[in-house]
Amino acid sequence: MEWVAVNDMLAENITKLNYTFIPPGFRGDVRSVRLMQITLGQLVDALGEQSATAQGLNKVITTAEKLRNSPTHILYLLKDAKAKGGKGDVIGMLKVGRKHLFLFDEHDKVCEVEPLCVLDFFVLRDRQRHGYGKVLFDHMLQDMETSAHELAIDGPSPKMEQFLNKNYGIERLLRQNNNFAVAPQFFAGASEINAKSGRSTPVVAPALGRFAAPKPPSAIGMVIHGGGSYCEQESRNGYKSCRAMNLY
């Protein structure tokens, strides 16, 4: 079967993909678009499988099909235009999306917010330790007009914590019982984070205990419809283990 070269599909070094699965600037007839989507889908699936393997997960987090079915998710792809004899190759990916979460600060106050979340992050093994991860992460922060302190990270590994500490001055993360983690500074800007999400909802009744707060249906995070932002004093009873994230 004929395949489309990476440089013919992805015009920029970093491409922003959404559920339409059509890279910005790509032009062609119905047949060429379909061929491009098949080729790109296989590349994304391969990256997702490698990311899951590197993280020791029993299921793949990022696939072309999942992206097509997730209108709120964004996938950034990093390419090396000189690879494969000048045809180009995709060497890294970063998936983000907003989630409706209940998060606890250092004083056991629970806040209902809808932050931008890092859902998957991977660079090919032979391209690690060359700064590609930071290039990709910085691009996402600039494009989304946010900072590392405003992000919620899904299942951060020690390597992710080192990455955030080295590059963004985040010395530690507050791990939550829903598999996410945030910087302590996150809560200082919680209202601004909700403003960025564009969500405006009524205040909900306070929970009677920490685990009365809604819990995530999966390891990826939790999506709870309705509700707004509030803070109530709660007791902290522990954490669920977080999945590892491969970071470069």
VOZAVO-96989 format. One line per field, with one value per residue: x, y, z of N, C-alpha, C in turn. Coordinates in pm, whole numbers, plus 32768, in hexadecimal, padded with zeros to 4 digits. Layout:
N
nX: c(X	...)
nY: c(Y	...)
nZ: c(Z	...)
caX: c(X	...)
caY: c(Y	...)
caZ: c(Z	...)
cX: c(X	...)
cY: c(Y	...)
cZ: c(Z	...)
This chain:
248
nX: c(8054	802E	80D7	80D7	81D4	8268	82BA	8218	8121	812C	8164	81EF	82F4	828B	814F	7FFA	7EF3	7D95	7C50	7BF7	7CC0	7D57	7E71	7EE0	7EEE	7EFD	7EAD	7DDB	7D33	7C0F	7C6E	7D83	7D7B	7D04	7DC7	7E9A	7E34	7E24	7F33	7F9F	7F0A	7F6F	8072	8043	7FC4	8099	8151	80B8	80A7	81B5	81E0	8134	81AB	82A7	8256	81F4	80E8	7FA9	7EFF	7ECE	7EF1	7EE4	7E57	7E04	7CF3	7C85	7CC4	7C29	7B31	7B2B	7ADF	7B3F	7C4B	7DA6	7EB2	8007	8101	8252	834A	8468	84ED	85BE	85E2	85D9	8642	85FC	84EB	846E	840B	8338	8384	8335	8229	811B	800A	7EEE	7DD9	7CA4	7C22	7B1F	7B4E	7B75	7C46	7D3C	7DD7	7F03	7E9A	7DC8	7CE2	7BDE	7BC6	7AFC	7B44	7B9A	7C92	7DA0	7E24	7F3D	7F4B	7FD2	8124	8239	8375	8438	8512	861E	863B	8639	86AC	8711	869D	85AC	84B7	8489	847A	838D	82D7	82ED	8289	817D	8128	8141	8093	7F9E	7F87	7FD3	8068	8160	8122	8011	7FAB	7F13	7F94	7F83	7FBB	80DF	8235	836B	842D	839F	836A	8471	84A6	83EE	844C	8555	8531	845B	8452	83B2	83B0	8339	821A	80BD	801C	7EEC	7DB6	7D46	7DEF	7E6C	7F59	7FD0	8081	80DD	80AF	7FDC	7EDA	7ECB	7E83	7D8A	7C8B	7CC5	7D0F	7C1C	7B9C	7C2A	7BD9	7ADF	79F9	78D5	7828	7727	774F	7794	770F	77C6	789C	7879	7955	7AA9	7AAF	79B4	79AC	7984	7A09	7B0B	7AB3	7B71	7CD4	7D35	7CBF	7BBA	7A74	7983	7841	779E	7781	7868	7966	7A01	7A6E	7AA7	7AE9	7B87	7BD8	7D0E	7D4A	7DF5	7E9D	7E61	7F26	7FF4	8003	8128	81E3	828F	839B	8454)
nY: c(7F88	80E2	81EB	8324	8417	8498	85A7	8606	85F9	8686	87CB	8878	8879	883B	87C1	8805	8741	86F2	8660	864C	85E7	864D	86DE	8831	88FA	8829	87B8	872B	8633	8563	845B	8478	84F5	842F	8364	83E7	83FD	82F1	82A6	835E	8316	8216	8256	82EC	8229	8175	8210	8233	812B	80F6	81B4	8158	8061	80B6	812F	8060	8018	7F70	7FA5	8064	81C0	8290	829F	82A9	8287	82C2	83D0	843B	8414	84C2	85F1	86C3	869B	86CF	868C	86A8	868B	8642	8664	85E6	8679	8630	8524	83CB	83D7	84DA	84D4	84EE	84B6	845B	84AA	84D8	850F	85C3	85C6	867F	86FD	8781	873A	86F5	8719	86B8	8739	872F	8816	8874	88A5	8803	8854	8835	8872	88BA	88A9	88F2	88A6	88BF	8790	86B7	859D	84D5	8496	847B	8423	839B	828D	8294	83A0	8421	84F1	85C6	86B8	86CA	8694	8774	883F	87F7	8802	8910	898C	893A	89BA	8AC8	8AD6	8A94	8B60	8B5B	8AF1	8A18	89F8	8A05	891C	87D5	8699	855A	843D	8464	8406	83C9	842C	84E8	85A0	85F6	866D	8746	87D0	8813	88AB	895D	89B5	8938	88A7	87D3	86F6	86EA	85D1	8537	8488	8434	83E9	84C2	85D3	8707	8843	88EB	89FC	8A05	8A28	8B31	8BB7	8B54	8BBE	8C52	8B84	8AFD	8BCB	8BD2	8AE3	8B1D	8AD8	8B05	8ACC	8A73	8A80	8957	8873	8845	8729	8613	8592	8543	846F	847B	8519	8518	8400	8394	82F0	8264	8223	82F6	83E0	84B5	850D	85E3	864D	878A	885B	893A	8A1A	89F3	89FC	892F	88CD	879B	8649	85A6	846E	83C4	833E	82C3	81E3	8267	825D	8221	8313	8343	8416	851B)
nZ: c(8000	7FB7	8061	8115	8129	8256	8252	8189	81FC	82EE	8316	83C1	84C1	85B8	85DC	860F	8662	8654	8695	858E	84F9	8429	83BB	83E8	82C6	8212	80D1	7FD6	7F05	7F40	7F48	7F7E	8077	8110	80FB	8177	827E	82CA	82C4	8381	8460	8496	84E0	85CB	8667	8685	8718	87FF	885F	8897	895D	8A28	8A5F	8ABD	8BA6	8C35	8C2A	8C1C	8B54	8A29	8A22	8969	882E	86CE	86A4	87A2	87B3	86E4	8753	8825	8850	88EF	8916	88C8	87F1	87DB	86EC	86B7	85C4	850C	840B	8365	8376	8303	81FC	81AC	819C	8288	83E3	84F4	863B	873D	882D	88CA	8990	89F0	8AB4	8B34	8C79	8D61	8EA8	9003	90EE	91F2	92CD	9389	9480	94A8	9425	933E	91E8	90D3	8F8C	8E32	8D98	8CA2	8C37	8C38	8B80	8AF7	8A9C	89DA	894D	8849	889B	883B	8816	88FF	8A12	8987	898E	8908	8982	8A28	8969	88EA	89C1	8A10	892C	8932	8A22	89DB	88FE	8975	8A22	8B36	8C72	8D07	8E12	8E1B	8DC0	8DCE	8E0D	8D84	8E31	8E79	8E54	8F0C	8E5C	8DCF	8E98	8ECA	8DD5	8DD5	8EB1	8E68	8D7B	8DA3	8EA3	8F62	9089	910D	9102	914B	918B	912A	9182	909A	8FD7	8F61	8F73	8FFB	8FFF	9131	9114	906B	90DD	9126	9044	8FFE	8FBC	8ED9	8E32	8E0A	8D87	8C96	8C2B	8BDB	8C59	8D13	8E2B	8F1E	908A	913D	9237	9369	93A1	9489	94DF	9488	93CB	9372	929E	9138	9086	8FA0	8E68	8DE1	8DAA	8D1C	8D69	8DE9	8D84	8DCA	8DAF	8DC2	8EED	8F9D	9007	913C	9294	93A8	94FA	9534	959A	956D	94F3	946A	9342	91F6	9132	902D	8EC7	8E05	8D4A	8C23	8BF3	8B56)
caX: c(8000	8077	80D4	80F9	824A	824B	82CA	81A5	80AB	8140	81B2	8243	833F	822A	80C8	7F8C	7E85	7D1E	7BFE	7BE1	7D31	7D8B	7EDA	7ED4	7F37	7EF9	7E4D	7DD4	7CAE	7BDB	7CC5	7E01	7D5D	7CEE	7E49	7EE6	7DFE	7E4B	7FC2	7FB3	7ECE	7FCB	80E1	8013	7FAF	811C	8185	8069	80CF	823A	81D0	80F8	8212	830C	821B	81C9	8056	7F69	7EAD	7F05	7EAC	7ED2	7E44	7DBF	7C63	7C62	7CCB	7BB4	7ABB	7B40	7AE2	7B85	7CD8	7E01	7F2C	8076	8161	82D4	838B	84EF	84DA	8630	85E7	85AE	866B	85B8	8458	843E	83D9	82FF	83DC	82FE	819E	80EB	7F78	7EB3	7D48	7C6A	7BD7	7AD7	7B8D	7B75	7CD1	7D55	7E52	7F52	7E4D	7D56	7C6C	7BC3	7B9A	7AC6	7B7F	7BA2	7D14	7DDD	7E6A	7F9B	7F14	8037	819B	829A	83D7	8479	8582	869F	863C	8632	8720	8744	864F	8532	8442	8474	844C	8301	828B	82EB	822E	80F5	810B	812F	801C	7F27	7F8E	7FCD	80EA	8169	80E2	7F80	7F87	7F02	7FDE	7F4A	801A	816B	82A0	83DB	8470	834D	8384	84F5	8497	83AA	84A5	85C7	850E	83F1	845C	834F	8403	82ED	8190	8059	7FD6	7E5F	7D81	7D08	7E5F	7EAA	7FB0	7FE0	80E2	809E	8087	7F64	7E60	7EC9	7E43	7D1B	7C1E	7CF2	7D0C	7B92	7B7C	7C64	7B8C	7A62	7988	7897	77C0	76FE	7794	7754	770F	7842	7898	7880	79D8	7AFC	7A8D	792F	79BF	797C	7A86	7B1E	7A89	7BE2	7D56	7D53	7C8D	7B2C	7A27	7907	77F2	7757	77D0	78B6	79E2	79EC	7AD2	7A75	7B4C	7B6F	7C45	7D5D	7D54	7E57	7EA2	7E6A	7FA3	7FEA	8049	81A6	81E5	8316	83B6	84D6)
caY: c(8000	8160	8239	83B1	843D	84F0	8633	862A	8602	86E7	883A	88B7	881C	8810	87CA	87FB	86F2	86E0	85EC	8644	859A	868A	873D	88B7	8910	87B8	87C9	86B9	8601	8505	83E7	849C	850E	83AD	8322	842D	83DA	8267	82A8	83A6	82C5	81AA	8293	830D	81AB	813E	8261	8214	80A8	8103	8201	80FE	8000	80FB	8150	7FE6	8017	7EFB	7FD1	80D8	823C	82E5	825F	8300	827B	830C	8460	845C	8410	851D	8679	8723	8678	8703	863F	86ED	862D	867B	8618	8603	8686	85F8	8493	8372	8408	8556	84C3	8516	8450	848E	847A	84F0	853C	85F8	85D2	86CD	8710	87B0	86DA	872C	86CF	86E4	8733	875A	8861	884A	88BC	87A7	8892	87FC	88D4	8884	88F9	88B3	88D1	8879	871C	866B	8517	8478	84DF	8415	843C	831E	826D	82C0	8433	8457	8538	8628	8732	86CA	869A	87FE	888A	87D4	8835	89A2	89B0	8929	8A24	8B46	8ACB	8A91	8BD9	8B2F	8AD7	8991	89F8	89FE	889C	875B	8630	84D6	83D5	848A	83B0	8418	8472	855E	8600	862F	86C3	87C1	8817	8848	8909	89BD	89DE	88F5	884F	875C	86F0	86B8	8561	8530	8401	8419	83CE	853C	861B	8794	888E	8934	8A80	89F5	8A56	8BC3	8BEA	8AFB	8C07	8C73	8B08	8AE9	8C32	8BA7	8A73	8B52	8A98	8B50	8A75	8A96	8A40	88DB	8860	8809	869B	85F5	8559	854B	840D	8496	855C	84B8	83BC	8381	8270	8220	8258	836D	8456	84B3	8575	85EF	86B5	87E1	8887	89B1	8A18	8A0F	89C2	8909	8886	870B	85FB	855E	83E3	8374	834C	824F	81E4	82A9	8218	8260	835C	834C	84A3	8531)
caZ: c(8000	7FB0	80DB	8106	8177	82C7	822A	8135	8252	8359	82DE	8428	8517	861C	85A4	866F	862C	86A5	8671	84FD	84C7	83AF	83E2	83AE	824A	81B5	8065	7F7C	7EE7	7FA3	7F50	7FBF	8105	814F	8103	81DE	8301	82E8	82E3	83FF	84C9	84B9	8529	8651	86AF	86A6	8786	8875	8890	88D2	89D9	8A8B	8A84	8B0E	8C27	8C77	8C32	8BDE	8AE3	89E2	8A45	88F2	87AB	866F	86BB	881B	8796	8693	87A9	8897	8819	8946	8921	8861	87E7	879A	86B3	8698	8559	84DE	837A	831B	8388	8298	8179	818B	819B	830C	843F	8571	86A5	87C2	8835	8949	898C	8A5D	8AAC	8BB2	8CC9	8DD4	8F15	908F	9118	927B	92E2	93FD	94FA	94A1	93EA	92BC	9186	9057	8F20	8DAE	8D64	8C32	8C6E	8BE6	8B80	8AC4	8A75	89B2	88E4	8826	88F3	8804	880E	8986	8A49	8927	899D	88B7	89DA	8A53	88F4	88D6	8A34	8A07	88BF	8964	8A83	8992	88AC	89CB	8A74	8BC1	8CAE	8D3F	8E96	8E0C	8D86	8E1D	8DC9	8D9B	8E56	8E60	8E86	8F42	8DEE	8DB1	8F03	8EB1	8D60	8DFF	8F0E	8E1E	8D11	8DC4	8F2F	8FB7	90DA	9134	90D5	91A9	914A	914E	9181	9018	8F7C	8F31	8FD0	8FD8	904D	91A0	90E3	901A	9120	912D	8FCB	8FDA	8F7B	8E53	8DE5	8DE0	8D24	8C18	8BF5	8BA4	8C9C	8D7E	8E60	8FA6	90F9	9167	92C7	9398	93C2	9517	94FB	9410	9367	933E	921D	90C9	9068	8F10	8E32	8DA2	8DD1	8CCF	8DAE	8E00	8D42	8E16	8D70	8E1E	8F5D	8F86	9052	91C9	92ED	942B	954A	9536	95D4	9509	9522	9421	92B1	91A1	90E8	8FAC	8E5A	8DDF	8CCB	8BED	8BDD	8B16)
cX: c(8057	8068	8100	8171	8223	8253	8259	8126	80B5	819D	8215	828E	82E8	819E	8060	7F16	7E0E	7CCE	7BE4	7C4D	7D61	7DF2	7EC4	7F28	7F32	7E8B	7E4F	7D45	7C86	7C39	7D45	7DEC	7D4B	7D72	7E9F	7EB6	7E22	7EDE	7FDC	7F7C	7F2B	8043	80BA	7FFE	8034	815B	813C	808F	8158	8235	819A	815D	827B	82D9	81EE	8133	801E	7F07	7EEA	7EB0	7E89	7EC6	7DFD	7D28	7C37	7C64	7C50	7B35	7AC6	7B4D	7B30	7C1A	7D28	7E81	7F95	80DA	81E1	8318	841D	84E7	8549	8635	85B4	85C7	8623	8522	841A	840B	83A2	834E	83A5	826F	817F	8055	7F45	7E1D	7D14	7C17	7B94	7B00	7B6F	7C02	7CE2	7DDA	7E99	7F08	7DCD	7CD5	7C59	7B8C	7B6C	7AF4	7B7E	7C23	7D3A	7E33	7ECA	7F74	7F76	80AA	8207	82F4	841D	84F8	8607	86A7	8634	86B5	8763	86F3	85CE	84B4	8423	8443	83B7	82A9	827F	828A	819E	80CF	80F0	80AD	7F9C	7F22	7F7F	805B	80E9	8124	804A	7F4F	7F69	7F42	7FA2	7FBA	80AC	81CE	830B	8425	8423	8363	840C	84F1	8459	8401	8516	85A1	84AB	83ED	83F2	8398	83BC	825F	8137	8008	7F4A	7E2E	7D39	7D72	7EA2	7F04	7FC1	804C	8099	806A	8005	7EEA	7E58	7E82	7DCC	7CAB	7C44	7CF0	7C80	7B69	7BB1	7C14	7B09	79E6	7956	781F	779D	774E	7748	775F	7792	7832	78A5	7907	7A29	7ACE	79FB	7937	79BB	7A05	7A90	7AF0	7AFD	7C63	7D79	7D25	7BFA	7AEA	79A0	78B8	77A6	77B4	7822	7937	79C6	7A5E	7A92	7AE3	7B26	7BE6	7C8B	7D79	7DB7	7E4C	7E99	7EF1	7F90	8036	80C7	8194	8274	8331	8443	8500)
cY: c(807E	81AD	82C8	83D1	84A0	8582	8663	863A	8676	8755	8876	884D	87E8	882A	87B3	87B5	86F2	866B	85E1	85F1	85CA	86F3	87C5	88C2	889D	87CD	874D	8690	859B	848E	8406	84B9	848A	8362	8361	8404	834B	8262	82E9	8358	8255	81E0	82B3	828F	816E	818B	8242	818F	80AE	814E	81A7	8096	803E	8119	80D6	7FDC	7F9B	7F22	8050	8153	828E	8290	82C2	82FC	82CA	83A2	848A	8462	846B	85AC	86DE	8706	86B0	86B1	8690	8683	8677	8625	8640	8604	8643	8560	8449	83AC	8486	854C	84EB	84A2	8494	8454	8493	8520	856C	860D	861C	86D9	873D	8743	8722	86DA	870C	86CD	876B	87A4	8830	885A	886A	87EA	8859	8868	888D	88DF	88AB	88DE	8889	880A	86E0	85D9	84AD	84CA	8479	8447	83B8	8309	82A3	8357	8474	8499	8595	86AA	8737	86D5	8728	8855	8872	880F	88CD	89D2	89A6	8999	8AA9	8B44	8AD2	8B09	8BB7	8B1E	8A4B	8988	89E9	8977	8834	86EB	85A9	8472	83F6	8427	8407	8465	84F0	85CA	8643	8691	8749	8814	885C	88BA	8976	89E2	89A3	888B	87D0	8767	86BB	864C	8554	849F	83DF	8406	844B	8577	86A9	87D2	88D4	89BD	8A7B	8A39	8AED	8BFF	8B98	8B44	8C2E	8BF8	8AEB	8B50	8C0C	8B37	8AA2	8B18	8AEF	8B01	8A9A	8A4B	89C2	88CD	8820	8776	8687	85BC	8558	84EA	8413	84E0	84F4	8481	839F	82F9	8223	8261	82D8	83EA	844B	8526	8578	8663	8705	880A	8901	89AA	8A3F	89D4	89A5	88BD	87F4	86C7	85AE	84D2	838E	8388	82C5	8256	8221	8259	8267	82AC	836A	83DC	84B8	85C1)
cZ: c(8000	8033	80BE	815F	81E4	829F	81CF	8187	82B5	832A	8341	8478	8588	85E5	8611	862D	868C	866C	85DB	84B9	843F	83D8	83A0	832E	81E8	814E	800C	7F62	7F51	7FB6	7F9B	8054	814F	8161	816F	8268	832A	8313	836B	8474	84F6	8506	85B9	86A4	86DC	871A	8808	88B3	88D3	8956	8A47	8ABB	8ADF	8B9A	8C75	8C87	8BF0	8B71	8AA8	89FF	89C9	8875	8751	8688	8736	8802	8746	86E8	8823	8866	886D	8952	88AC	8866	879B	876B	868D	862E	8549	8446	8329	8321	830D	820D	814C	8181	8220	835E	84BB	85E4	8732	87BC	88C2	893D	8A07	8A49	8B34	8BF3	8D3D	8E4E	8F9E	90C4	91A3	9285	9360	9480	94FB	9474	935E	925F	9108	8FE6	8E9E	8D6A	8CE3	8C6D	8C08	8BF0	8B4C	8A8B	8A55	8943	88C8	8877	88BD	87F2	8898	89AE	89E4	892B	894E	890D	8A06	89DF	88DF	8945	8A2F	899B	88ED	89C5	8A3E	8941	88FF	8A2A	8B08	8BF6	8CEA	8DC7	8E8E	8DDA	8DF1	8DCC	8DEB	8DB7	8E42	8E9F	8EC7	8ED5	8DC7	8E1B	8EF0	8E3C	8D87	8E5C	8EC2	8DC1	8D39	8E58	8F8A	9009	9106	9100	9145	9162	9184	914B	90FF	8FAB	8F44	8F9D	8F9D	902E	90C0	9174	9092	9059	912D	90B5	8F9F	8F91	8EED	8DF8	8DB4	8D78	8C9B	8BD8	8BB7	8BE6	8D0F	8DB0	8EEE	9010	9120	91FE	92F3	93B8	9458	9540	947B	93A6	9340	92BA	91AE	90A7	8FD5	8EE1	8DF5	8DD0	8D88	8D18	8DC4	8DB8	8D86	8DDE	8DDA	8E8F	8F3A	8FD2	90E2	9217	9373	9475	9552	957A	9567	953D	94D4	938D	926F	915A	905F	8F44	8E38	8D5C	8C9D	8BC4	8BAB	8B23)
